Amino acid sequence: MIEDYIAVLENDATLQALLLAASGNKKIYPLVAPDGETSPWIVYSLTSQGSSDDVIDQALVSLAVYAEDYATASAIVKRIIVLLDLYEGGQSISSTDYRFLFSKLVPGGTETREDDTRLYHLGRSFNVQYKRRTGG
């Protein structure tokens, strides 16, 4: 599920330009970026996952943006919100295996500057409801 959800970010040309992504390197990673990666980048995690009933599953997806300056990190976060903050009945995210019914930004978030890396870290989370597609 998470790979299908994150593909929305990987396939967005505007976000990839903000990430200064080279061909073949989307700069979006599960849990941690590889050693030596140049900023900016995004890491993601599936914080929790469960079922609200027999048909619809739900998850909390956390994203963290790392960049050398606050303006770049903030621009990346704003683009992520445009792509993923979707309401039930409005625009939806779809893949071959899943239909995402609801993706809502969780209020708040984190904003820090890490002393060891000297990178700005902006974190946001999304509540997601989805269901697996059945058959063709």
N, CA, C and O atoms as CSV, one atom per row, in Angstrom:
chain,resi,resn,atom,element,x,y,z
A,1,MET,N,N,0.811,-1.196,0.000
A,1,MET,CA,C,0.000,0.000,0.000
A,1,MET,C,C,0.850,1.253,0.000
A,1,MET,O,O,0.604,2.171,-0.783
A,2,ILE,N,N,1.844,1.303,0.867
A,2,ILE,CA,C,2.632,2.526,1.021
A,2,ILE,C,C,3.355,2.900,-0.277
A,2,ILE,O,O,3.472,4.082,-0.602
A,3,GLU,N,N,3.836,1.906,-1.015
A,3,GLU,CA,C,4.537,2.187,-2.265
A,3,GLU,C,C,3.615,2.862,-3.275
A,3,GLU,O,O,4.040,3.767,-3.995
A,4,ASP,N,N,2.352,2.427,-3.334
A,4,ASP,CA,C,1.386,3.020,-4.251
A,4,ASP,C,C,1.080,4.469,-3.855
A,4,ASP,O,O,0.928,5.335,-4.716
A,5,TYR,N,N,0.993,4.717,-2.566
A,5,TYR,CA,C,0.707,6.063,-2.051
A,5,TYR,C,C,1.888,6.995,-2.333
A,5,TYR,O,O,1.691,8.125,-2.779
A,6,ILE,N,N,3.088,6.536,-2.079
A,6,ILE,CA,C,4.294,7.334,-2.281
A,6,ILE,C,C,4.557,7.578,-3.767
A,6,ILE,O,O,5.191,8.571,-4.124
A,7,ALA,N,N,4.080,6.689,-4.633
A,7,ALA,CA,C,4.263,6.863,-6.077
A,7,ALA,C,C,3.679,8.190,-6.563
A,7,ALA,O,O,4.158,8.747,-7.551
A,8,VAL,N,N,2.659,8.697,-5.887
A,8,VAL,CA,C,2.090,10.001,-6.248
A,8,VAL,C,C,3.175,11.074,-6.155
A,8,VAL,O,O,3.253,11.956,-7.010
A,9,LEU,N,N,4.005,11.000,-5.126
A,9,LEU,CA,C,5.091,11.964,-4.956
A,9,LEU,C,C,6.211,11.715,-5.976
A,9,LEU,O,O,6.749,12.654,-6.561
A,10,GLU,N,N,6.545,10.460,-6.174
A,10,GLU,CA,C,7.636,10.115,-7.083
A,10,GLU,C,C,7.339,10.513,-8.529
A,10,GLU,O,O,8.252,10.801,-9.302
A,11,ASN,N,N,6.058,10.524,-8.884
A,11,ASN,CA,C,5.672,10.792,-10.270
A,11,ASN,C,C,5.286,12.240,-10.538
A,11,ASN,O,O,4.844,12.564,-11.640
A,12,ASP,N,N,5.443,13.109,-9.559
A,12,ASP,CA,C,5.087,14.520,-9.743
A,12,ASP,C,C,6.317,15.318,-10.183
A,12,ASP,O,O,7.291,15.424,-9.437
A,13,ALA,N,N,6.270,15.873,-11.386
A,13,ALA,CA,C,7.412,16.600,-11.949
A,13,ALA,C,C,7.771,17.830,-11.118
A,13,ALA,O,O,8.951,18.142,-10.959
A,14,THR,N,N,6.783,18.524,-10.592
A,14,THR,CA,C,7.051,19.717,-9.785
A,14,THR,C,C,7.816,19.345,-8.513
A,14,THR,O,O,8.799,19.998,-8.163
A,15,LEU,N,N,7.366,18.302,-7.830
A,15,LEU,CA,C,8.056,17.873,-6.615
A,15,LEU,C,C,9.459,17.373,-6.933
A,15,LEU,O,O,10.405,17.681,-6.208
A,16,GLN,N,N,9.601,16.615,-7.996
A,16,GLN,CA,C,10.918,16.108,-8.362
A,16,GLN,C,C,11.881,17.253,-8.685
A,16,GLN,O,O,13.071,17.161,-8.384
A,17,ALA,N,N,11.381,18.325,-9.292
A,17,ALA,CA,C,12.227,19.499,-9.560
A,17,ALA,C,C,12.653,20.164,-8.248
A,17,ALA,O,O,13.802,20.585,-8.115
A,18,LEU,N,N,11.735,20.259,-7.280
A,18,LEU,CA,C,12.072,20.829,-5.971
A,18,LEU,C,C,13.132,19.991,-5.250
A,18,LEU,O,O,13.972,20.526,-4.527
A,19,LEU,N,N,13.083,18.682,-5.455
A,19,LEU,CA,C,14.047,17.766,-4.835
A,19,LEU,C,C,15.373,17.716,-5.596
A,19,LEU,O,O,16.318,17.051,-5.171
A,20,LEU,N,N,15.430,18.423,-6.716
A,20,LEU,CA,C,16.637,18.404,-7.549
A,20,LEU,C,C,17.008,16.977,-7.927
A,20,LEU,O,O,18.181,16.607,-7.960
A,21,ALA,N,N,15.991,16.195,-8.208
A,21,ALA,CA,C,16.176,14.767,-8.481
A,21,ALA,C,C,16.748,14.538,-9.874
A,21,ALA,O,O,16.272,15.108,-10.857
A,22,ALA,N,N,17.761,13.708,-9.943
A,22,ALA,CA,C,18.330,13.293,-11.217
A,22,ALA,C,C,17.533,12.109,-11.745
A,22,ALA,O,O,16.827,11.435,-10.994
A,23,SER,N,N,17.650,11.870,-13.015
A,23,SER,CA,C,16.945,10.751,-13.632
A,23,SER,C,C,17.254,9.453,-12.900
A,23,SER,O,O,18.416,9.113,-12.679
A,24,GLY,N,N,16.203,8.733,-12.526
A,24,GLY,CA,C,16.367,7.448,-11.860
A,24,GLY,C,C,16.474,7.525,-10.348
A,24,GLY,O,O,16.367,6.498,-9.677
A,25,ASN,N,N,16.683,8.712,-9.791
A,25,ASN,CA,C,16.771,8.869,-8.337
A,25,ASN,C,C,15.666,9.812,-7.895
A,25,ASN,O,O,15.787,11.026,-8.064
A,26,LYS,N,N,14.597,9.276,-7.335
A,26,LYS,CA,C,13.434,10.070,-6.951
A,26,LYS,C,C,13.643,10.824,-5.641
A,26,LYS,O,O,12.869,11.729,-5.329
A,27,LYS,N,N,14.676,10.470,-4.862
A,27,LYS,CA,C,15.020,11.128,-3.596
A,27,LYS,C,C,13.917,11.035,-2.547
A,27,LYS,O,O,13.735,11.938,-1.730
A,28,ILE,N,N,13.187,9.921,-2.587
A,28,ILE,CA,C,12.139,9.621,-1.602
A,28,ILE,C,C,12.415,8.202,-1.110
A,28,ILE,O,O,12.427,7.255,-1.897
A,29,TYR,N,N,12.641,8.060,0.222
A,29,TYR,CA,C,13.137,6.802,0.760
A,29,TYR,C,C,12.317,6.330,1.956
A,29,TYR,O,O,11.781,7.146,2.706
A,30,PRO,N,N,12.220,5.009,2.136
A,30,PRO,CA,C,11.599,4.495,3.363
A,30,PRO,C,C,12.557,4.648,4.556
A,30,PRO,O,O,13.707,4.216,4.490
A,31,LEU,N,N,12.088,5.246,5.610
A,31,LEU,CA,C,12.756,5.371,6.908
A,31,LEU,C,C,13.990,6.276,6.959
A,31,LEU,O,O,14.060,7.164,7.808
A,32,VAL,N,N,14.959,6.070,6.072
A,32,VAL,CA,C,16.192,6.852,6.135
A,32,VAL,C,C,16.788,6.981,4.733
A,32,VAL,O,O,16.671,6.074,3.909
A,33,ALA,N,N,17.429,8.126,4.476
A,33,ALA,CA,C,18.101,8.312,3.189
A,33,ALA,C,C,19.433,7.570,3.201
A,33,ALA,O,O,20.032,7.391,4.261
A,34,PRO,N,N,19.895,7.143,2.042
A,34,PRO,CA,C,21.191,6.449,1.982
A,34,PRO,C,C,22.330,7.375,2.416
A,34,PRO,O,O,22.252,8.592,2.242
A,35,ASP,N,N,23.373,6.796,2.974
A,35,ASP,CA,C,24.565,7.560,3.329
A,35,ASP,C,C,25.085,8.289,2.094
A,35,ASP,O,O,25.151,7.722,1.003
A,36,GLY,N,N,25.448,9.536,2.283
A,36,GLY,CA,C,26.021,10.315,1.189
A,36,GLY,C,C,25.007,11.008,0.295
A,36,GLY,O,O,25.393,11.732,-0.623
A,37,GLU,N,N,23.720,10.804,0.543
A,37,GLU,CA,C,22.696,11.474,-0.284
A,37,GLU,C,C,22.790,12.984,-0.081
A,37,GLU,O,O,22.976,13.463,1.038
A,38,THR,N,N,22.661,13.717,-1.168
A,38,THR,CA,C,22.667,15.178,-1.076
A,38,THR,C,C,21.242,15.664,-0.870
A,38,THR,O,O,20.296,15.127,-1.446
A,39,SER,N,N,21.107,16.688,-0.042
A,39,SER,CA,C,19.773,17.218,0.230
A,39,SER,C,C,19.340,18.099,-0.941
A,39,SER,O,O,20.181,18.607,-1.683
A,40,PRO,N,N,18.043,18.278,-1.104
A,40,PRO,CA,C,16.961,17.819,-0.234
A,40,PRO,C,C,16.513,16.384,-0.555
A,40,PRO,O,O,16.796,15.844,-1.624
A,41,TRP,N,N,15.797,15.785,0.426
A,41,TRP,CA,C,15.190,14.476,0.228
A,41,TRP,C,C,14.002,14.328,1.166
A,41,TRP,O,O,13.787,15.139,2.067
A,42,ILE,N,N,13.230,13.258,0.923
A,42,ILE,CA,C,12.061,12.923,1.743
A,42,ILE,C,C,12.230,11.496,2.242
A,42,ILE,O,O,12.653,10.618,1.490
A,43,VAL,N,N,11.902,11.263,3.510
A,43,VAL,CA,C,11.792,9.900,4.016
A,43,VAL,C,C,10.359,9.692,4.508
A,43,VAL,O,O,9.703,10.633,4.955
A,44,TYR,N,N,9.893,8.474,4.421
A,44,TYR,CA,C,8.521,8.167,4.829
A,44,TYR,C,C,8.478,6.921,5.688
A,44,TYR,O,O,9.371,6.075,5.646
A,45,SER,N,N,7.408,6.836,6.471
A,45,SER,CA,C,7.175,5.632,7.265
A,45,SER,C,C,5.678,5.433,7.436
A,45,SER,O,O,4.890,6.379,7.397
A,46,LEU,N,N,5.322,4.198,7.624
A,46,LEU,CA,C,3.950,3.822,7.925
A,46,LEU,C,C,3.882,3.703,9.438
A,46,LEU,O,O,4.314,2.703,10.012
A,47,THR,N,N,3.334,4.734,10.080
A,47,THR,CA,C,3.340,4.801,11.535
A,47,THR,C,C,2.364,3.810,12.150
A,47,THR,O,O,2.679,3.175,13.156
A,48,SER,N,N,1.192,3.671,11.561
A,48,SER,CA,C,0.225,2.686,12.040
A,48,SER,C,C,-0.653,2.270,10.880
A,48,SER,O,O,-0.814,3.004,9.905
A,49,GLN,N,N,-1.211,1.091,11.001
A,49,GLN,CA,C,-2.085,0.572,9.959
A,49,GLN,C,C,-3.116,-0.315,10.618
A,49,GLN,O,O,-2.798,-1.069,11.538
A,50,GLY,N,N,-4.342,-0.229,10.156
A,50,GLY,CA,C,-5.401,-1.051,10.722
A,50,GLY,C,C,-6.606,-1.055,9.815
A,50,GLY,O,O,-6.567,-0.516,8.708
A,51,SER,N,N,-7.662,-1.656,10.280
A,51,SER,CA,C,-8.877,-1.757,9.498
A,51,SER,C,C,-10.016,-1.108,10.258
A,51,SER,O,O,-10.210,-1.360,11.447
A,52,SER,N,N,-10.773,-0.262,9.555
A,52,SER,CA,C,-11.935,0.344,10.187
A,52,SER,C,C,-13.169,-0.543,10.018
A,52,SER,O,O,-14.139,-0.411,10.763
A,53,ASP,N,N,-13.130,-1.432,9.050
A,53,ASP,CA,C,-14.188,-2.428,8.857
A,53,ASP,C,C,-13.641,-3.518,7.940
A,53,ASP,O,O,-12.431,-3.597,7.731
A,54,ASP,N,N,-14.509,-4.348,7.396
A,54,ASP,CA,C,-14.061,-5.455,6.556
A,54,ASP,C,C,-13.605,-5.017,5.174
A,54,ASP,O,O,-12.959,-5.794,4.470
A,55,VAL,N,N,-13.923,-3.795,4.767
A,55,VAL,CA,C,-13.641,-3.351,3.408
A,55,VAL,C,C,-12.579,-2.258,3.375
A,55,VAL,O,O,-11.708,-2.274,2.505
A,56,ILE,N,N,-12.636,-1.317,4.299
A,56,ILE,CA,C,-11.768,-0.149,4.269
A,56,ILE,C,C,-10.660,-0.287,5.314
A,56,ILE,O,O,-10.919,-0.574,6.483
A,57,ASP,N,N,-9.429,-0.079,4.869
A,57,ASP,CA,C,-8.275,-0.066,5.760
A,57,ASP,C,C,-7.847,1.380,5.981
A,57,ASP,O,O,-8.193,2.262,5.195
A,58,GLN,N,N,-7.098,1.618,7.046
A,58,GLN,CA,C,-6.603,2.963,7.301
A,58,GLN,C,C,-5.160,2.908,7.779
A,58,GLN,O,O,-4.703,1.899,8.316
A,59,ALA,N,N,-4.451,4.016,7.573
A,59,ALA,CA,C,-3.049,4.086,7.952
A,59,ALA,C,C,-2.696,5.518,8.303
A,59,ALA,O,O,-3.367,6.462,7.888
A,60,LEU,N,N,-1.633,5.659,9.071
A,60,LEU,CA,C,-1.038,6.958,9.338
A,60,LEU,C,C,0.328,6.941,8.670
A,60,LEU,O,O,1.212,6.176,9.059
A,61,VAL,N,N,0.496,7.797,7.655
A,61,VAL,CA,C,1.737,7.876,6.898
A,61,VAL,C,C,2.476,9.138,7.315
A,61,VAL,O,O,1.927,10.238,7.253
A,62,SER,N,N,3.722,8.973,7.740
A,62,SER,CA,C,4.541,10.111,8.160
A,62,SER,C,C,5.611,10.387,7.116
A,62,SER,O,O,6.246,9.472,6.592
A,63,LEU,N,N,5.795,11.670,6.827
A,63,LEU,CA,C,6.796,12.105,5.854
A,63,LEU,C,C,7.706,13.122,6.514
A,63,LEU,O,O,7.244,13.965,7.283
A,64,ALA,N,N,8.988,13.051,6.223
A,64,ALA,CA,C,9.948,14.019,6.744
A,64,ALA,C,C,10.776,14.555,5.583
A,64,ALA,O,O,11.330,13.796,4.788
A,65,VAL,N,N,10.846,15.875,5.506
A,65,VAL,CA,C,11.622,16.549,4.464
A,65,VAL,C,C,12.909,17.074,5.092
A,65,VAL,O,O,12.884,17.660,6.174
A,66,TYR,N,N,14.020,16.865,4.416
A,66,TYR,CA,C,15.313,17.373,4.864
A,66,TYR,C,C,15.898,18.256,3.774
A,66,TYR,O,O,15.956,17.860,2.610
A,67,ALA,N,N,16.335,19.462,4.155
A,67,ALA,CA,C,16.925,20.387,3.192
A,67,ALA,C,C,17.909,21.317,3.893
A,67,ALA,O,O,17.840,21.511,5.107
A,68,GLU,N,N,18.820,21.886,3.117
A,68,GLU,CA,C,19.833,22.779,3.671
A,68,GLU,C,C,19.265,24.117,4.125
A,68,GLU,O,O,19.833,24.771,4.999
A,69,ASP,N,N,18.138,24.525,3.529
A,69,ASP,CA,C,17.541,25.792,3.953
A,69,ASP,C,C,16.043,25.609,4.177
A,69,ASP,O,O,15.397,24.746,3.583
A,70,TYR,N,N,15.525,26.453,5.054
A,70,TYR,CA,C,14.121,26.352,5.453
A,70,TYR,C,C,13.181,26.592,4.275
A,70,TYR,O,O,12.158,25.917,4.154
A,71,ALA,N,N,13.512,27.539,3.413
A,71,ALA,CA,C,12.633,27.869,2.283
A,71,ALA,C,C,12.435,26.668,1.364
A,71,ALA,O,O,11.321,26.415,0.907
A,72,THR,N,N,13.496,25.933,1.093
A,72,THR,CA,C,13.388,24.741,0.242
A,72,THR,C,C,12.547,23.672,0.923
A,72,THR,O,O,11.662,23.089,0.296
A,73,ALA,N,N,12.811,23.409,2.193
A,73,ALA,CA,C,12.036,22.406,2.928
A,73,ALA,C,C,10.563,22.787,2.955
A,73,ALA,O,O,9.697,21.933,2.765
A,74,SER,N,N,10.277,24.047,3.186
A,74,SER,CA,C,8.894,24.515,3.239
A,74,SER,C,C,8.198,24.380,1.885
A,74,SER,O,O,7.034,23.981,1.829
A,75,ALA,N,N,8.890,24.704,0.802
A,75,ALA,CA,C,8.301,24.572,-0.542
A,75,ALA,C,C,7.979,23.115,-0.852
A,75,ALA,O,O,6.944,22.823,-1.452
A,76,ILE,N,N,8.847,22.207,-0.451
A,76,ILE,CA,C,8.613,20.773,-0.669
A,76,ILE,C,C,7.401,20.313,0.136
A,76,ILE,O,O,6.556,19.584,-0.384
A,77,VAL,N,N,7.308,20.727,1.394
A,77,VAL,CA,C,6.156,20.361,2.232
A,77,VAL,C,C,4.866,20.894,1.620
A,77,VAL,O,O,3.863,20.181,1.583
A,78,LYS,N,N,4.875,22.115,1.149
A,78,LYS,CA,C,3.669,22.687,0.534
A,78,LYS,C,C,3.231,21.874,-0.676
A,78,LYS,O,O,2.036,21.658,-0.876
A,79,ARG,N,N,4.185,21.420,-1.486
A,79,ARG,CA,C,3.834,20.608,-2.661
A,79,ARG,C,C,3.289,19.248,-2.228
A,79,ARG,O,O,2.333,18.753,-2.825
A,80,ILE,N,N,3.872,18.644,-1.214
A,80,ILE,CA,C,3.359,17.373,-0.692
A,80,ILE,C,C,1.909,17.534,-0.249
A,80,ILE,O,O,1.074,16.675,-0.527
A,81,ILE,N,N,1.614,18.621,0.432
A,81,ILE,CA,C,0.245,18.859,0.907
A,81,ILE,C,C,-0.714,19.006,-0.268
A,81,ILE,O,O,-1.824,18.475,-0.227
A,82,VAL,N,N,-0.305,19.716,-1.313
A,82,VAL,CA,C,-1.147,19.848,-2.510
A,82,VAL,C,C,-1.456,18.466,-3.092
A,82,VAL,O,O,-2.582,18.208,-3.517
A,83,LEU,N,N,-0.470,17.591,-3.110
A,83,LEU,CA,C,-0.633,16.269,-3.722
A,83,LEU,C,C,-1.403,15.276,-2.851
A,83,LEU,O,O,-2.139,14.441,-3.377
A,84,LEU,N,N,-1.245,15.354,-1.531
A,84,LEU,CA,C,-1.771,14.295,-0.669
A,84,LEU,C,C,-2.922,14.701,0.248
A,84,LEU,O,O,-3.588,13.823,0.797
A,85,ASP,N,N,-3.180,15.990,0.436
A,85,ASP,CA,C,-4.263,16.412,1.334
A,85,ASP,C,C,-5.571,16.437,0.547
A,85,ASP,O,O,-6.007,17.484,0.069
A,86,LEU,N,N,-6.180,15.270,0.425
A,86,LEU,CA,C,-7.384,15.079,-0.386
A,86,LEU,C,C,-8.540,14.684,0.507
A,86,LEU,O,O,-8.349,13.991,1.507
A,87,TYR,N,N,-9.726,15.116,0.158
A,87,TYR,CA,C,-10.900,14.841,0.978
A,87,TYR,C,C,-11.773,13.778,0.346
A,87,TYR,O,O,-11.769,13.575,-0.868
A,88,GLU,N,N,-12.514,13.110,1.197
A,88,GLU,CA,C,-13.470,12.099,0.761
A,88,GLU,C,C,-14.447,12.731,-0.226
A,88,GLU,O,O,-14.981,13.809,0.034
A,89,GLY,N,N,-14.680,12.074,-1.340
A,89,GLY,CA,C,-15.640,12.559,-2.326
A,89,GLY,C,C,-15.046,13.531,-3.326
A,89,GLY,O,O,-15.693,13.855,-4.323
A,90,GLY,N,N,-13.839,14.003,-3.088
A,90,GLY,CA,C,-13.180,14.917,-4.019
A,90,GLY,C,C,-12.195,14.164,-4.875
A,90,GLY,O,O,-12.446,13.028,-5.276
A,91,GLN,N,N,-11.084,14.792,-5.153
A,91,GLN,CA,C,-10.014,14.168,-5.902
A,91,GLN,C,C,-9.529,12.938,-5.136
A,91,GLN,O,O,-9.492,12.947,-3.906
A,92,SER,N,N,-9.162,11.891,-5.851
A,92,SER,CA,C,-8.679,10.691,-5.164
A,92,SER,C,C,-7.398,10.187,-5.811
A,92,SER,O,O,-7.058,10.563,-6.932
A,93,ILE,N,N,-6.710,9.345,-5.094
A,93,ILE,CA,C,-5.492,8.697,-5.568
A,93,ILE,C,C,-5.861,7.259,-5.897
A,93,ILE,O,O,-6.579,6.601,-5.144
A,94,SER,N,N,-5.365,6.785,-7.018
A,94,SER,CA,C,-5.710,5.435,-7.418
A,94,SER,C,C,-4.481,4.736,-7.975
A,94,SER,O,O,-3.606,5.370,-8.564
A,95,SER,N,N,-4.425,3.435,-7.787
A,95,SER,CA,C,-3.356,2.623,-8.368
A,95,SER,C,C,-3.975,1.325,-8.864
A,95,SER,O,O,-5.182,1.115,-8.743
A,96,THR,N,N,-3.152,0.471,-9.413
A,96,THR,CA,C,-3.643,-0.819,-9.903
A,96,THR,C,C,-4.226,-1.653,-8.774
A,96,THR,O,O,-5.246,-2.316,-8.961
A,97,ASP,N,N,-3.593,-1.630,-7.598
A,97,ASP,CA,C,-3.997,-2.490,-6.496
A,97,ASP,C,C,-4.883,-1.823,-5.447
A,97,ASP,O,O,-5.612,-2.510,-4.732
A,98,TYR,N,N,-4.829,-0.480,-5.346
A,98,TYR,CA,C,-5.548,0.215,-4.274
A,98,TYR,C,C,-6.290,1.437,-4.788
A,98,TYR,O,O,-5.914,2.049,-5.788
A,99,ARG,N,N,-7.362,1.774,-4.069
A,99,ARG,CA,C,-8.056,3.046,-4.258
A,99,ARG,C,C,-8.004,3.756,-2.918
A,99,ARG,O,O,-8.486,3.242,-1.908
A,100,PHE,N,N,-7.412,4.950,-2.920
A,100,PHE,CA,C,-7.286,5.740,-1.702
A,100,PHE,C,C,-8.494,6.654,-1.607
A,100,PHE,O,O,-8.671,7.553,-2.429
A,101,LEU,N,N,-9.322,6.419,-0.598
A,101,LEU,CA,C,-10.596,7.109,-0.476
A,101,LEU,C,C,-10.474,8.446,0.243
A,101,LEU,O,O,-11.272,9.357,0.024
A,102,PHE,N,N,-9.477,8.550,1.093
A,102,PHE,CA,C,-9.368,9.707,1.968
A,102,PHE,C,C,-7.902,9.862,2.354
A,102,PHE,O,O,-7.262,8.897,2.769
A,103,SER,N,N,-7.376,11.061,2.220
A,103,SER,CA,C,-6.005,11.346,2.633
A,103,SER,C,C,-6.015,12.744,3.217
A,103,SER,O,O,-6.162,13.725,2.488
A,104,LYS,N,N,-5.860,12.839,4.525
A,104,LYS,CA,C,-6.026,14.117,5.220
A,104,LYS,C,C,-4.798,14.451,6.045
A,104,LYS,O,O,-4.317,13.631,6.827
A,105,LEU,N,N,-4.297,15.666,5.863
A,105,LEU,CA,C,-3.171,16.154,6.641
A,105,LEU,C,C,-3.543,16.206,8.116
A,105,LEU,O,O,-4.588,16.750,8.475
A,106,VAL,N,N,-2.708,15.650,8.962
A,106,VAL,CA,C,-2.896,15.717,10.406
A,106,VAL,C,C,-2.429,17.105,10.861
A,106,VAL,O,O,-1.327,17.523,10.503
A,107,PRO,N,N,-3.232,17.819,11.632
A,107,PRO,CA,C,-2.816,19.152,12.084
A,107,PRO,C,C,-1.491,19.100,12.847
A,107,PRO,O,O,-1.183,18.124,13.530
A,108,GLY,N,N,-0.733,20.160,12.713
A,108,GLY,CA,C,0.548,20.235,13.405
A,108,GLY,C,C,1.667,19.723,12.533
A,108,GLY,O,O,1.607,19.828,11.308
A,109,GLY,N,N,2.664,19.184,13.141
A,109,GLY,CA,C,3.840,18.702,12.434
A,109,GLY,C,C,5.071,19.105,13.211
A,109,GLY,O,O,4.975,19.736,14.263
A,110,THR,N,N,6.229,18.739,12.692
A,110,THR,CA,C,7.476,19.093,13.365
A,110,THR,C,C,8.327,19.965,12.457
A,110,THR,O,O,8.318,19.806,11.236
A,111,GLU,N,N,9.052,20.874,13.058
A,111,GLU,CA,C,9.998,21.707,12.324
A,111,GLU,C,C,11.216,21.919,13.207
A,111,GLU,O,O,11.128,22.550,14.261
A,112,THR,N,N,12.358,21.387,12.770
A,112,THR,CA,C,13.586,21.513,13.542
A,112,THR,C,C,14.771,21.725,12.603
A,112,THR,O,O,14.663,21.542,11.391
A,113,ARG,N,N,15.874,22.104,13.174
A,113,ARG,CA,C,17.157,22.133,12.452
A,113,ARG,C,C,18.087,21.213,13.215
A,113,ARG,O,O,18.326,21.404,14.407
A,114,GLU,N,N,18.603,20.225,12.530
A,114,GLU,CA,C,19.439,19.230,13.179
A,114,GLU,C,C,20.883,19.727,13.262
A,114,GLU,O,O,21.484,20.107,12.258
A,115,ASP,N,N,21.413,19.714,14.460
A,115,ASP,CA,C,22.763,20.233,14.689
A,115,ASP,C,C,23.834,19.411,13.989
A,115,ASP,O,O,24.790,19.970,13.452
A,116,ASP,N,N,23.686,18.076,13.989
A,116,ASP,CA,C,24.742,17.238,13.415
A,116,ASP,C,C,24.825,17.343,11.897
A,116,ASP,O,O,25.924,17.388,11.343
A,117,THR,N,N,23.682,17.383,11.218
A,117,THR,CA,C,23.682,17.455,9.753
A,117,THR,C,C,23.540,18.884,9.239
A,117,THR,O,O,23.815,19.160,8.071
A,118,ARG,N,N,23.114,19.782,10.107
A,118,ARG,CA,C,22.839,21.176,9.750
A,118,ARG,C,C,21.724,21.288,8.707
A,118,ARG,O,O,21.685,22.232,7.919
A,119,LEU,N,N,20.824,20.309,8.721
A,119,LEU,CA,C,19.691,20.302,7.788
A,119,LEU,C,C,18.411,20.664,8.522
A,119,LEU,O,O,18.231,20.342,9.696
A,120,TYR,N,N,17.520,21.345,7.796
A,120,TYR,CA,C,16.177,21.586,8.313
A,120,TYR,C,C,15.363,20.329,8.104
A,120,TYR,O,O,15.473,19.670,7.070
A,121,HIS,N,N,14.546,19.999,9.089
A,121,HIS,CA,C,13.716,18.798,9.070
A,121,HIS,C,C,12.284,19.235,9.331
A,121,HIS,O,O,11.966,19.722,10.416
A,122,LEU,N,N,11.422,19.061,8.342
A,122,LEU,CA,C,10.004,19.380,8.482
A,122,LEU,C,C,9.221,18.091,8.326
A,122,LEU,O,O,9.327,17.423,7.297
A,123,GLY,N,N,8.436,17.730,9.332
A,123,GLY,CA,C,7.681,16.490,9.312
A,123,GLY,C,C,6.184,16.730,9.265
A,123,GLY,O,O,5.674,17.638,9.921
A,124,ARG,N,N,5.479,15.917,8.492
A,124,ARG,CA,C,4.023,15.970,8.405
A,124,ARG,C,C,3.495,14.546,8.334
A,124,ARG,O,O,4.191,13.630,7.896
A,125,SER,N,N,2.235,14.372,8.779
A,125,SER,CA,C,1.584,13.062,8.722
A,125,SER,C,C,0.220,13.187,8.056
A,125,SER,O,O,-0.409,14.244,8.069
A,126,PHE,N,N,-0.213,12.079,7.478
A,126,PHE,CA,C,-1.499,12.015,6.793
A,126,PHE,C,C,-2.282,10.797,7.253
A,126,PHE,O,O,-1.745,9.691,7.314
A,127,ASN,N,N,-3.555,11.003,7.575
A,127,ASN,CA,C,-4.472,9.887,7.813
A,127,ASN,C,C,-4.973,9.435,6.448
A,127,ASN,O,O,-5.418,10.251,5.641
A,128,VAL,N,N,-4.899,8.150,6.197
A,128,VAL,CA,C,-5.254,7.614,4.889
A,128,VAL,C,C,-6.253,6.476,5.053
A,128,VAL,O,O,-6.062,5.587,5.883
A,129,GLN,N,N,-7.310,6.510,4.264
A,129,GLN,CA,C,-8.241,5.382,4.170
A,129,GLN,C,C,-8.168,4.852,2.748
A,129,GLN,O,O,-8.153,5.619,1.785
A,130,TYR,N,N,-8.124,3.533,2.630
A,130,TYR,CA,C,-7.959,2.924,1.300
A,130,TYR,C,C,-8.610,1.564,1.285
A,130,TYR,O,O,-8.916,0.989,2.330
A,131,LYS,N,N,-8.818,1.061,0.091
A,131,LYS,CA,C,-9.298,-0.307,-0.047
A,131,LYS,C,C,-8.592,-0.968,-1.216
A,131,LYS,O,O,-8.250,-0.334,-2.214
A,132,ARG,N,N,-8.389,-2.262,-1.053
A,132,ARG,CA,C,-7.744,-3.057,-2.110
A,132,ARG,C,C,-8.762,-3.282,-3.218
A,132,ARG,O,O,-9.934,-3.560,-2.968
A,133,ARG,N,N,-8.283,-3.153,-4.443
A,133,ARG,CA,C,-9.134,-3.442,-5.582
A,133,ARG,C,C,-9.304,-4.952,-5.707
A,133,ARG,O,O,-8.367,-5.704,-5.440
A,134,THR,N,N,-10.470,-5.394,-6.102
A,134,THR,CA,C,-10.713,-6.823,-6.300
A,134,THR,C,C,-11.009,-7.079,-7.756
A,134,THR,O,O,-11.792,-6.361,-8.380
A,135,GLY,N,N,-10.387,-8.094,-8.290
A,135,GLY,CA,C,-10.654,-8.479,-9.671
A,135,GLY,C,C,-10.341,-7.371,-10.652
A,135,GLY,O,O,-9.854,-6.317,-10.245
A,136,GLY,N,N,-10.605,-7.576,-11.930
A,136,GLY,CA,C,-10.323,-6.640,-13.008
A,136,GLY,C,C,-11.220,-5.546,-13.003
A,136,GLY,O,O,-11.119,-4.660,-13.851
